[in-house]
């Protein structure tokens, strides 16, 4: 299995929209062109199906038709992308896919809950706009605001804890 990072050229060549509103689906990458029968096809995370699917995009209908499921019954978009990365499918992640992979790593630390990790990665690390973050995560913009405030507080608390621990370790024993 190979995994490559995204490139602007690759995302443009994919010729698929980042978000499909009718199906609440987010483009997370594409199958490598060398993969037999589905090479070059987009990979979407479907909020309603809670799956990552290899899909055929229909520009006239502005919909995607799933051709196969890559990762299903996943609790969050980040976990789905993380399981995609662990699969045997050669793929390339989009910017959103990479951001969700970052969110999975943040969530695994235990400092941030899944939703907080999603929003924090999108807004603080990758600088997605508020509305874009809400759309891609299929939540209200006000939810993005509230979740980001909570995530920032937790992240700051974790930084403060680490700072205090480092200072206590650095103090000579008395």
RODOTI-169193 format. One record per atom (N, C-alpha, C): residue in three letters; atom name; residue number from 1; z, y, x. Coordinates in steps of 0.05 Angstrom, whole numbers, m for minus. Example, Ala and Ser with C-alpha at 12.3 -4.5 7.8 and 13.67 -1.06 7.14 Angstrom:
<nodes>
<"ALA","N",1,<156,m114,264>>,
<"ALA","CA",1,<156,m90,246>>,
<"ALA","C",1,<156,m66,264>>,
<"SER","N",2,<142,m45,257>>,
<"SER","CA",2,<143,m21,273>>,
<"SER","C",2,<157,1,258>>,
</nodes>
This chain:
<nodes>
<"UNK","N",1,<0,m24,17>>,
<"UNK","CA",1,<0,0,0>>,
<"UNK","C",1,<0,25,18>>,
<"UNK","N",2,<m17,43,12>>,
<"UNK","CA",2,<m17,69,26>>,
<"UNK","C",2,<m12,91,6>>,
<"UNK","N",3,<1,111,16>>,
<"UNK","CA",3,<7,134,0>>,
<"UNK","C",3,<0,158,17>>,
<"UNK","N",4,<m15,176,6>>,
<"UNK","CA",4,<m22,200,20>>,
<"UNK","C",4,<m12,224,5>>,
<"UNK","N",5,<m8,246,20>>,
<"UNK","CA",5,<1,271,6>>,
<"UNK","C",5,<m23,284,m7>>,
<"UNK","N",6,<m18,302,m24>>,
<"UNK","CA",6,<m40,315,m39>>,
<"UNK","C",6,<m55,335,m21>>,
<"UNK","N",7,<m79,340,m30>>,
<"UNK","CA",7,<m95,361,m18>>,
<"UNK","C",7,<m108,376,m40>>,
<"UNK","N",8,<m113,402,m36>>,
<"UNK","CA",8,<m126,418,m57>>,
<"UNK","C",8,<m153,406,m63>>,
<"UNK","N",9,<m168,398,m43>>,
<"UNK","CA",9,<m195,387,m47>>,
<"UNK","C",9,<m193,362,m65>>,
<"UNK","N",10,<m174,345,m59>>,
<"UNK","CA",10,<m171,320,m75>>,
<"UNK","C",10,<m165,326,m104>>,
<"UNK","N",11,<m147,345,m109>>,
<"UNK","CA",11,<m140,352,m136>>,
<"UNK","C",11,<m163,364,m151>>,
<"UNK","N",12,<m179,381,m137>>,
<"UNK","CA",12,<m203,393,m149>>,
<"UNK","C",12,<m223,371,m155>>,
<"UNK","N",13,<m227,353,m137>>,
<"UNK","CA",13,<m246,331,m140>>,
<"UNK","C",13,<m238,312,m163>>,
<"UNK","N",14,<m212,311,m169>>,
<"UNK","CA",14,<m202,293,m190>>,
<"UNK","C",14,<m213,302,m217>>,
<"UNK","N",15,<m217,328,m220>>,
<"UNK","CA",15,<m229,339,m244>>,
<"UNK","C",15,<m214,331,m270>>,
<"UNK","N",16,<m188,330,m268>>,
<"UNK","CA",16,<m171,325,m291>>,
<"UNK","C",16,<m150,346,m293>>,
<"UNK","N",17,<m143,355,m317>>,
<"UNK","CA",17,<m122,375,m319>>,
<"UNK","C",17,<m95,365,m311>>,
<"UNK","N",18,<m78,384,m303>>,
<"UNK","CA",18,<m51,378,m294>>,
<"UNK","C",18,<m33,369,m318>>,
<"UNK","N",19,<m38,380,m341>>,
<"UNK","CA",19,<m22,373,m365>>,
<"UNK","C",19,<m40,369,m389>>,
<"UNK","N",20,<m35,348,m404>>,
<"UNK","CA",20,<m50,342,m428>>,
<"UNK","C",20,<m30,346,m451>>,
<"UNK","N",21,<m31,369,m464>>,
<"UNK","CA",21,<m12,376,m485>>,
<"UNK","C",21,<m11,356,m508>>,
<"UNK","N",22,<m34,347,m518>>,
<"UNK","CA",22,<m35,329,m541>>,
<"UNK","C",22,<m21,303,m535>>,
<"UNK","N",23,<m21,294,m510>>,
<"UNK","CA",23,<m9,268,m504>>,
<"UNK","C",23,<16,271,m487>>,
<"UNK","N",24,<25,296,m483>>,
<"UNK","CA",24,<49,301,m466>>,
<"UNK","C",24,<47,284,m440>>,
<"UNK","N",25,<25,288,m426>>,
<"UNK","CA",25,<20,272,m401>>,
<"UNK","C",25,<16,291,m378>>,
<"UNK","N",26,<28,284,m355>>,
<"UNK","CA",26,<27,301,m331>>,
<"UNK","C",26,<12,286,m309>>,
<"UNK","N",27,<m7,299,m296>>,
<"UNK","CA",27,<m22,287,m274>>,
<"UNK","C",27,<m4,285,m250>>,
<"UNK","N",28,<1,260,m241>>,
<"UNK","CA",28,<19,256,m217>>,
<"UNK","C",28,<3,247,m193>>,
<"UNK","N",29,<m22,240,m196>>,
<"UNK","CA",29,<m38,232,m173>>,
<"UNK","C",29,<m64,219,m182>>,
<"UNK","N",30,<m75,204,m163>>,
<"UNK","CA",30,<m100,189,m169>>,
<"UNK","C",30,<m100,164,m152>>,
<"UNK","N",31,<m114,145,m162>>,
<"UNK","CA",31,<m118,120,m147>>,
<"UNK","C",31,<m138,125,m125>>,
<"UNK","N",32,<m133,114,m101>>,
<"UNK","CA",32,<m151,118,m79>>,
<"UNK","C",32,<m179,108,m87>>,
<"UNK","N",33,<m200,122,m78>>,
<"UNK","CA",33,<m227,114,m85>>,
<"UNK","C",33,<m235,86,m77>>,
<"UNK","N",34,<m221,75,m57>>,
<"UNK","CA",34,<m228,49,m46>>,
<"UNK","C",34,<m218,26,m64>>,
<"UNK","N",35,<m201,32,m83>>,
<"UNK","CA",35,<m190,10,m100>>,
<"UNK","C",35,<m211,1,m121>>,
<"UNK","N",36,<m216,m24,m121>>,
<"UNK","CA",36,<m237,m36,m138>>,
<"UNK","C",36,<m231,m30,m168>>,
<"UNK","N",37,<m251,m23,m183>>,
<"UNK","CA",37,<m253,m18,m211>>,
<"UNK","C",37,<m238,7,m221>>,
<"UNK","N",38,<m217,16,m209>>,
<"UNK","CA",38,<m203,40,m218>>,
<"UNK","C",38,<m201,62,m197>>,
<"UNK","N",39,<m216,58,m175>>,
<"UNK","CA",39,<m215,78,m153>>,
<"UNK","C",39,<m223,106,m163>>,
<"UNK","N",40,<m207,125,m155>>,
<"UNK","CA",40,<m212,153,m162>>,
<"UNK","C",40,<m202,162,m189>>,
<"UNK","N",41,<m191,143,m205>>,
<"UNK","CA",41,<m181,150,m231>>,
<"UNK","C",41,<m155,164,m230>>,
<"UNK","N",42,<m150,182,m249>>,
<"UNK","CA",42,<m124,197,m249>>,
<"UNK","C",42,<m100,179,m256>>,
<"UNK","N",43,<m77,187,m246>>,
<"UNK","CA",43,<m52,174,m253>>,
<"UNK","C",43,<m36,195,m269>>,
<"UNK","N",44,<m29,189,m293>>,
<"UNK","CA",44,<m13,207,m310>>,
<"UNK","C",44,<14,195,m316>>,
<"UNK","N",45,<35,212,m317>>,
<"UNK","CA",45,<60,204,m328>>,
<"UNK","C",45,<60,213,m357>>,
<"UNK","N",46,<64,195,m375>>,
<"UNK","CA",46,<65,201,m404>>,
<"UNK","C",46,<94,203,m413>>,
<"UNK","N",47,<101,227,m422>>,
<"UNK","CA",47,<129,231,m432>>,
<"UNK","C",47,<134,214,m456>>,
<"UNK","N",48,<115,211,m474>>,
<"UNK","CA",48,<119,196,m499>>,
<"UNK","C",48,<120,166,m494>>,
<"UNK","N",49,<103,157,m475>>,
<"UNK","CA",49,<103,128,m469>>,
<"UNK","C",49,<123,120,m448>>,
<"UNK","N",50,<132,140,m433>>,
<"UNK","CA",50,<151,136,m410>>,
<"UNK","C",50,<139,116,m390>>,
<"UNK","N",51,<113,122,m383>>,
<"UNK","CA",51,<99,104,m365>>,
<"UNK","C",51,<81,121,m346>>,
<"UNK","N",52,<75,110,m323>>,
<"UNK","CA",52,<53,120,m307>>,
<"UNK","C",52,<29,102,m312>>,
<"UNK","N",53,<7,115,m320>>,
<"UNK","CA",53,<m17,100,m327>>,
<"UNK","C",53,<m41,108,m310>>,
<"UNK","N",54,<m58,89,m304>>,
<"UNK","CA",54,<m85,96,m293>>,
<"UNK","C",54,<m101,102,m318>>,
<"UNK","N",55,<m116,124,m317>>,
<"UNK","CA",55,<m129,133,m342>>,
<"UNK","C",55,<m158,142,m337>>,
<"UNK","N",56,<m172,143,m359>>,
<"UNK","CA",56,<m199,154,m361>>,
<"UNK","C",56,<m196,180,m376>>,
<"UNK","N",57,<m204,203,m364>>,
<"UNK","CA",57,<m201,228,m377>>,
<"UNK","C",57,<m227,235,m393>>,
<"UNK","N",58,<m224,243,m418>>,
<"UNK","CA",58,<m246,251,m435>>,
<"UNK","C",58,<m245,281,m439>>,
<"UNK","N",59,<m262,297,m424>>,
<"UNK","CA",59,<m260,326,m426>>,
<"UNK","C",59,<m267,337,m454>>,
<"UNK","N",60,<m284,324,m469>>,
<"UNK","CA",60,<m291,334,m496>>,
<"UNK","C",60,<m267,333,m515>>,
<"UNK","N",61,<m253,311,m514>>,
<"UNK","CA",61,<m230,308,m531>>,
<"UNK","C",61,<m204,318,m518>>,
<"UNK","N",62,<m205,325,m493>>,
<"UNK","CA",62,<m182,333,m477>>,
<"UNK","C",62,<m159,313,m479>>,
<"UNK","N",63,<m167,288,m476>>,
<"UNK","CA",63,<m147,266,m477>>,
<"UNK","C",63,<m153,246,m454>>,
<"UNK","N",64,<m133,230,m450>>,
<"UNK","CA",64,<m137,208,m431>>,
<"UNK","C",64,<m133,182,m445>>,
<"UNK","N",65,<m148,162,m436>>,
<"UNK","CA",65,<m145,135,m447>>,
<"UNK","C",65,<m134,117,m425>>,
<"UNK","N",66,<m110,106,m429>>,
<"UNK","CA",66,<m98,89,m409>>,
<"UNK","C",66,<m115,64,m403>>,
<"UNK","N",67,<m119,59,m378>>,
<"UNK","CA",67,<m134,35,m370>>,
<"UNK","C",67,<m115,13,m360>>,
<"UNK","N",68,<m91,22,m352>>,
<"UNK","CA",68,<m72,3,m342>>,
<"UNK","C",68,<m45,17,m337>>,
<"UNK","N",69,<m24,3,m339>>,
<"UNK","CA",69,<3,13,m334>>,
<"UNK","C",69,<11,7,m305>>,
<"UNK","N",70,<20,27,m291>>,
<"UNK","CA",70,<29,24,m264>>,
<"UNK","C",70,<60,20,m263>>,
<"UNK","N",71,<74,37,m278>>,
<"UNK","CA",71,<103,36,m279>>,
<"UNK","C",71,<112,43,m307>>,
<"UNK","N",72,<127,25,m319>>,
<"UNK","CA",72,<135,30,m347>>,
<"UNK","C",72,<166,29,m351>>,
<"UNK","N",73,<174,38,m374>>,
<"UNK","CA",73,<203,38,m381>>,
<"UNK","C",73,<220,51,m360>>,
<"UNK","N",74,<211,73,m351>>,
<"UNK","CA",74,<225,88,m330>>,
<"UNK","C",74,<240,111,m343>>,
<"UNK","N",75,<265,116,m334>>,
<"UNK","CA",75,<282,136,m347>>,
<"UNK","C",75,<273,164,m343>>,
<"UNK","N",76,<258,170,m322>>,
<"UNK","CA",76,<251,198,m317>>,
<"UNK","C",76,<224,199,m302>>,
<"UNK","N",77,<210,222,m304>>,
<"UNK","CA",77,<185,225,m289>>,
<"UNK","C",77,<189,220,m259>>,
<"UNK","N",78,<211,230,m248>>,
<"UNK","CA",78,<215,226,m219>>,
<"UNK","C",78,<218,197,m212>>,
<"UNK","N",79,<233,182,m228>>,
<"UNK","CA",79,<237,154,m223>>,
<"UNK","C",79,<211,139,m226>>,
<"UNK","N",80,<194,147,m244>>,
<"UNK","CA",80,<168,135,m248>>,
<"UNK","C",80,<150,139,m224>>,
<"UNK","N",81,<150,163,m213>>,
<"UNK","CA",81,<134,169,m189>>,
<"UNK","C",81,<145,154,m166>>,
<"UNK","N",82,<171,152,m164>>,
<"UNK","CA",82,<184,137,m142>>,
<"UNK","C",82,<176,108,m144>>,
<"UNK","N",83,<175,96,m168>>,
<"UNK","CA",83,<167,68,m170>>,
<"UNK","C",83,<137,65,m164>>,
<"UNK","N",84,<122,85,m171>>,
<"UNK","CA",84,<93,85,m164>>,
<"UNK","C",84,<90,83,m133>>,
<"UNK","N",85,<106,98,m119>>,
<"UNK","CA",85,<105,99,m90>>,
<"UNK","C",85,<112,71,m79>>,
<"UNK","N",86,<130,57,m92>>,
<"UNK","CA",86,<138,30,m84>>,
<"UNK","C",86,<118,8,m92>>,
<"UNK","N",87,<98,15,m108>>,
<"UNK","CA",87,<79,m5,m118>>,
<"UNK","C",87,<58,m11,m96>>,
<"UNK","N",88,<42,m31,m102>>,
<"UNK","CA",88,<21,m39,m84>>,
<"UNK","C",88,<m5,m24,m88>>,
<"UNK","N",89,<m5,m5,m107>>,
<"UNK","CA",89,<m29,10,m113>>,
<"UNK","C",89,<m34,33,m93>>,
<"UNK","N",90,<m56,32,m79>>,
<"UNK","CA",90,<m63,54,m61>>,
<"UNK","C",90,<m68,79,m78>>,
<"UNK","N",91,<m54,100,m71>>,
<"UNK","CA",91,<m56,125,m88>>,
<"UNK","C",91,<m51,149,m71>>,
<"UNK","N",92,<m57,172,m83>>,
<"UNK","CA",92,<m52,198,m72>>,
<"UNK","C",92,<m37,214,m93>>,
<"UNK","N",93,<m15,226,m85>>,
<"UNK","CA",93,<1,242,m104>>,
<"UNK","C",93,<m10,270,m106>>,
<"UNK","N",94,<m9,281,m130>>,
<"UNK","CA",94,<m15,309,m134>>,
<"UNK","C",94,<9,326,m126>>,
<"UNK","N",95,<7,352,m128>>,
<"UNK","CA",95,<29,370,m122>>,
<"UNK","C",95,<53,364,m141>>,
<"UNK","N",96,<47,359,m166>>,
<"UNK","CA",96,<68,352,m185>>,
<"UNK","C",96,<80,325,m178>>,
<"UNK","N",97,<64,306,m171>>,
<"UNK","CA",97,<74,280,m163>>,
<"UNK","C",97,<92,281,m139>>,
<"UNK","N",98,<84,297,m119>>,
<"UNK","CA",98,<101,300,m95>>,
<"UNK","C",98,<128,314,m102>>,
<"UNK","N",99,<126,334,m120>>,
<"UNK","CA",99,<150,348,m128>>,
<"UNK","C",99,<169,329,m143>>,
<"UNK","N",100,<158,312,m160>>,
<"UNK","CA",100,<175,293,m174>>,
<"UNK","C",100,<186,272,m155>>,
<"UNK","N",101,<172,265,m134>>,
<"UNK","CA",101,<183,248,m113>>,
<"UNK","C",101,<207,261,m99>>,
<"UNK","N",102,<205,287,m94>>,
<"UNK","CA",102,<227,302,m83>>,
<"UNK","C",102,<250,302,m102>>,
<"UNK","N",103,<245,305,m128>>,
<"UNK","CA",103,<266,305,m148>>,
<"UNK","C",103,<280,278,m148>>,
<"UNK","N",104,<265,256,m145>>,
<"UNK","CA",104,<278,230,m144>>,
<"UNK","C",104,<297,228,m120>>,
<"UNK","N",105,<289,239,m97>>,
<"UNK","CA",105,<307,238,m74>>,
<"UNK","C",105,<332,255,m79>>,
<"UNK","N",106,<329,278,m92>>,
<"UNK","CA",106,<352,295,m98>>,
<"UNK","C",106,<371,281,m117>>,
<"UNK","N",107,<359,268,m137>>,
<"UNK","CA",107,<376,254,m157>>,
<"UNK","C",107,<391,230,m144>>,
<"UNK","N",108,<378,217,m125>>,
<"UNK","CA",108,<391,194,m112>>,
<"UNK","C",108,<416,202,m96>>,
<"UNK","N",109,<418,228,m88>>,
<"UNK","CA",109,<442,237,m74>>,
<"UNK","C",109,<467,236,m91>>,
<"UNK","N",110,<463,237,m118>>,
<"UNK","CA",110,<485,238,m136>>,
<"UNK","C",110,<496,266,m141>>,
<"UNK","N",111,<485,286,m127>>,
<"UNK","CA",111,<495,313,m131>>,
<"UNK","C",111,<483,325,m157>>,
<"UNK","N",112,<458,319,m162>>,
<"UNK","CA",112,<444,330,m186>>,
<"UNK","C",112,<436,307,m204>>,
<"UNK","N",113,<440,312,m230>>,
<"UNK","CA",113,<430,294,m251>>,
<"UNK","C",113,<400,294,m250>>,
<"UNK","N",114,<387,274,m263>>,
<"UNK","CA",114,<358,273,m262>>,
<"UNK","C",114,<344,298,m271>>,
<"UNK","N",115,<351,308,m295>>,
<"UNK","CA",115,<338,332,m306>>,
<"UNK","C",115,<343,356,m287>>,
<"UNK","N",116,<367,359,m276>>,
<"UNK","CA",116,<373,380,m257>>,
<"UNK","C",116,<356,378,m232>>,
<"UNK","N",117,<352,353,m222>>,
<"UNK","CA",117,<336,349,m198>>,
<"UNK","C",117,<307,356,m204>>,
<"UNK","N",118,<297,349,m227>>,
<"UNK","CA",118,<269,356,m235>>,
<"UNK","C",118,<265,386,m234>>,
<"UNK","N",119,<282,400,m248>>,
<"UNK","CA",119,<280,429,m250>>,
<"UNK","C",119,<284,443,m223>>,
<"UNK","N",120,<305,434,m208>>,
<"UNK","CA",120,<311,446,m182>>,
<"UNK","C",120,<287,442,m163>>,
<"UNK","N",121,<276,418,m162>>,
<"UNK","CA",121,<253,413,m144>>,
<"UNK","C",121,<229,430,m152>>,
<"UNK","N",122,<224,432,m178>>,
<"UNK","CA",122,<201,448,m186>>,
<"UNK","C",122,<204,478,m182>>,
<"UNK","N",123,<227,488,m190>>,
<"UNK","CA",123,<231,517,m188>>,
<"UNK","C",123,<240,527,m161>>,
<"UNK","N",124,<260,514,m149>>,
<"UNK","CA",124,<271,524,m124>>,
<"UNK","C",124,<256,515,m99>>,
<"UNK","N",125,<246,490,m99>>,
<"UNK","CA",125,<233,480,m75>>,
<"UNK","C",125,<203,485,m75>>,
<"UNK","N",126,<190,480,m98>>,
<"UNK","CA",126,<161,483,m99>>,
<"UNK","C",126,<151,508,m113>>,
<"UNK","N",127,<170,525,m123>>,
<"UNK","CA",127,<163,551,m135>>,
<"UNK","C",127,<144,549,m159>>,
<"UNK","N",128,<147,529,m176>>,
<"UNK","CA",128,<132,528,m201>>,
<"UNK","C",128,<143,550,m219>>,
<"UNK","N",129,<126,562,m235>>,
<"UNK","CA",129,<134,582,m254>>,
<"UNK","C",129,<152,569,m276>>,
<"UNK","N",130,<168,586,m289>>,
<"UNK","CA",130,<186,577,m311>>,
<"UNK","C",130,<170,562,m333>>,
<"UNK","N",131,<149,575,m343>>,
<"UNK","CA",131,<134,563,m365>>,
<"UNK","C",131,<120,538,m357>>,
<"UNK","N",132,<109,538,m332>>,
<"UNK","CA",132,<95,514,m322>>,
<"UNK","C",132,<115,491,m319>>,
<"UNK","N",133,<139,497,m310>>,
<"UNK","CA",133,<160,476,m307>>,
<"UNK","C",133,<167,465,m334>>,
<"UNK","N",134,<171,482,m354>>,
<"UNK","CA",134,<177,474,m381>>,
<"UNK","C",134,<155,456,m392>>,
<"UNK","N",135,<131,464,m389>>,
<"UNK","CA",135,<108,449,m399>>,
<"UNK","C",135,<106,421,m386>>,
<"UNK","N",136,<108,421,m360>>,
<"UNK","CA",136,<105,396,m345>>,
<"UNK","C",136,<127,376,m350>>,
<"UNK","N",137,<151,386,m356>>,
<"UNK","CA",137,<174,369,m361>>,
<"UNK","C",137,<178,364,m391>>,
<"UNK","N",138,<161,377,m407>>,
<"UNK","CA",138,<162,374,m436>>,
<"UNK","C",138,<190,383,m448>>,
<"UNK","N",139,<199,406,m439>>,
<"UNK","CA",139,<224,418,m448>>,
<"UNK","C",139,<219,447,m455>>,
<"UNK","N",140,<238,460,m469>>,
<"UNK","CA",140,<237,488,m475>>,
<"UNK","C",140,<242,505,m450>>,
<"UNK","N",141,<230,528,m448>>,
<"UNK","CA",141,<235,546,m425>>,
<"UNK","C",141,<265,553,m422>>,
<"UNK","N",142,<279,555,m445>>,
<"UNK","CA",142,<308,561,m443>>,
<"UNK","C",142,<323,538,m431>>,
<"UNK","N",143,<313,513,m435>>,
<"UNK","CA",143,<325,490,m423>>,
<"UNK","C",143,<322,491,m392>>,
<"UNK","N",144,<298,500,m384>>,
<"UNK","CA",144,<293,503,m355>>,
<"UNK","C",144,<314,522,m343>>,
<"UNK","N",145,<318,545,m357>>,
<"UNK","CA",145,<337,565,m347>>,
<"UNK","C",145,<365,554,m344>>,
<"UNK","N",146,<375,542,m366>>,
<"UNK","CA",146,<402,531,m366>>,
<"UNK","C",146,<405,509,m345>>,
<"UNK","N",147,<386,491,m344>>,
<"UNK","CA",147,<387,469,m325>>,
<"UNK","C",147,<386,479,m296>>,
<"UNK","N",148,<370,499,m291>>,
<"UNK","CA",148,<368,510,m264>>,
<"UNK","C",148,<394,523,m256>>,
<"UNK","N",149,<407,538,m274>>,
<"UNK","CA",149,<433,550,m268>>,
<"UNK","C",149,<454,529,m261>>,
<"UNK","N",150,<455,507,m276>>,
<"UNK","CA",150,<474,486,m270>>,
<"UNK","C",150,<467,472,m244>>,
<"UNK","N",151,<442,467,m239>>,
<"UNK","CA",151,<434,454,m214>>,
<"UNK","C",151,<441,472,m190>>,
<"UNK","N",152,<436,498,m192>>,
<"UNK","CA",152,<443,516,m170>>,
<"UNK","C",152,<473,515,m164>>,
<"UNK","N",153,<489,515,m186>>,
<"UNK","CA",153,<518,514,m183>>,
<"UNK","C",153,<527,488,m169>>,
<"UNK","N",154,<515,466,m177>>,
<"UNK","CA",154,<522,440,m165>>,
<"UNK","C",154,<513,439,m136>>,
<"UNK","N",155,<489,450,m130>>,
<"UNK","CA",155,<479,450,m103>>,
<"UNK","C",155,<497,467,m85>>,
<"UNK","N",156,<504,490,m95>>,
<"UNK","CA",156,<522,508,m80>>,
<"UNK","C",156,<549,495,m75>>,
<"UNK","N",157,<560,482,m95>>,
<"UNK","CA",157,<585,468,m92>>,
<"UNK","C",157,<583,446,m71>>,
<"UNK","N",158,<561,432,m70>>,
<"UNK","CA",158,<557,411,m50>>,
<"UNK","C",158,<555,423,m22>>,
<"UNK","N",159,<541,445,m20>>,
<"UNK","CA",159,<539,459,6>>,
<"UNK","C",159,<566,469,16>>,
<"UNK","N",160,<582,480,m3>>,
<"UNK","CA",160,<609,489,4>>,
<"UNK","C",160,<627,466,13>>,
<"UNK","N",161,<625,444,m1>>,
<"UNK","CA",161,<640,420,6>>,
<"UNK","C",161,<633,411,34>>,
<"UNK","N",162,<608,409,40>>,
<"UNK","CA",162,<599,400,66>>,
<"UNK","C",162,<608,419,88>>,
<"UNK","N",163,<607,445,82>>,
<"UNK","CA",163,<616,466,101>>,
<"UNK","C",163,<646,462,107>>,
<"UNK","N",164,<662,458,86>>,
<"UNK","CA",164,<691,454,90>>,
<"UNK","C",164,<697,429,106>>,
<"UNK","N",165,<682,408,100>>,
<"UNK","CA",165,<686,383,114>>,
<"UNK","C",165,<679,386,144>>,
<"UNK","N",166,<657,400,149>>,
<"UNK","CA",166,<649,404,177>>,
<"UNK","C",166,<670,420,192>>,
<"UNK","N",167,<681,441,178>>,
<"UNK","CA",167,<702,458,191>>,
<"UNK","C",167,<727,442,196>>,
<"UNK","N",168,<735,424,178>>,
<"UNK","CA",168,<759,409,182>>,
<"UNK","C",168,<756,388,204>>,
<"UNK","N",169,<731,377,207>>,
<"UNK","CA",169,<726,359,229>>,
<"UNK","C",169,<726,373,256>>,
<"UNK","N",170,<716,398,256>>,
<"UNK","CA",170,<714,413,281>>,
<"UNK","C",170,<741,423,291>>,
<"UNK","N",171,<761,425,273>>,
<"UNK","CA",171,<788,435,281>>,
<"UNK","C",171,<801,414,298>>,
<"UNK","N",172,<813,423,320>>,
<"UNK","CA",172,<828,404,337>>,
<"UNK","C",172,<853,393,323>>,
<"UNK","N",173,<859,369,328>>,
<"UNK","CA",173,<883,356,315>>,
<"UNK","C",173,<908,370,326>>,
<"UNK","N",174,<928,374,309>>,
<"UNK","CA",174,<952,388,318>>,
<"UNK","C",174,<976,370,316>>,
</nodes>
